[in-house]
Amino acid sequence: MKMDSNKVYHLLYRSFKSDYLDENQVGDIIVSARRNNTLLEITGILMYRDKIYVQLLEGYKNKVLKLYEKNICKDKRHHDQKVLVSKGFKHVFLKIGAWG
Ligand SMILES: Cc1cc2nc3c(=O)[nH]c(=O)nc-3n(C[C@H](O)[C@H](O)[C@H](O)COP(=O)(O)O)c2cc1C
């Protein structure tokens, strides 16, 4: 992915898995994330353990915020999202090659 490092934006948040969601369905999220994020030029990491998600989204600010606010936050499969880091980077550029 080619990206102007001046525009790289990171959003890191944590949330809690909804009780009704089976742990086996967590993989479904990765499938749609891989597909959609590639089209949006967003990379990142999604971690899940003991009912807690931690996700780092990296990409253009407008695209990252739109995905987070319009899609991810409205998803009933998790709740109590809390943004831990929301920051644009001018010089530091942690480029994650593939969605993980
Ligand atoms: C913890 C969590 C993380 C998610 N991360 C992403 C993501 O990075 N990209 C994405 O497109 N959808 C993500 N989703 C799913 C979205 O909320 C939404 O279901 C999806 O974007 C809808 O797209 P689709 O109709 O193509 O599946 C996530 C959902 C949860 C619960």
The ligand as a Gaussian input file, in Angstrom:
#p B3LYP/6-31G(d) Opt

LIG

0 1
 C      -14.638000      -5.856000      17.228000
 C      -15.072000      -5.595000      15.811000
 C      -14.155000      -5.123000      14.894000
 C      -14.532000      -4.878000      13.567000
 N      -13.610000      -4.418000      12.689000
 C      -13.973000      -4.193000      11.413000
 C      -13.045000      -3.695000      10.474000
 O      -11.878000      -3.445000      10.769000
 N      -13.475000      -3.498000       9.201000
 C      -14.757000      -3.753000       8.810000
 O      -15.095000      -3.538000       7.648000
 N      -15.653000      -4.221000       9.676000
 C      -15.292000      -4.449000      10.954000
 N      -16.218000      -4.930000      11.832000
 C      -17.554000      -5.246000      11.321000
 C      -18.372000      -3.997000      11.128000
 O      -18.913000      -3.594000      12.350000
 C      -19.500000      -4.229000      10.106000
 O      -20.224000      -5.378000      10.469000
 C      -18.955000      -4.419000       8.713000
 O      -18.106000      -3.373000       8.371000
 C      -20.103000      -4.487000       7.716000
 O      -19.588000      -4.777000       6.464000
 P      -20.095000      -6.051000       5.632000
 O      -21.563000      -5.835000       5.421000
 O      -19.290000      -6.019000       4.378000
 O      -19.809000      -7.294000       6.465000
 C      -15.856000      -5.142000      13.169000
 C      -16.782000      -5.602000      14.110000
 C      -16.410000      -5.830000      15.414000
 C      -17.416000      -6.333000      16.402000

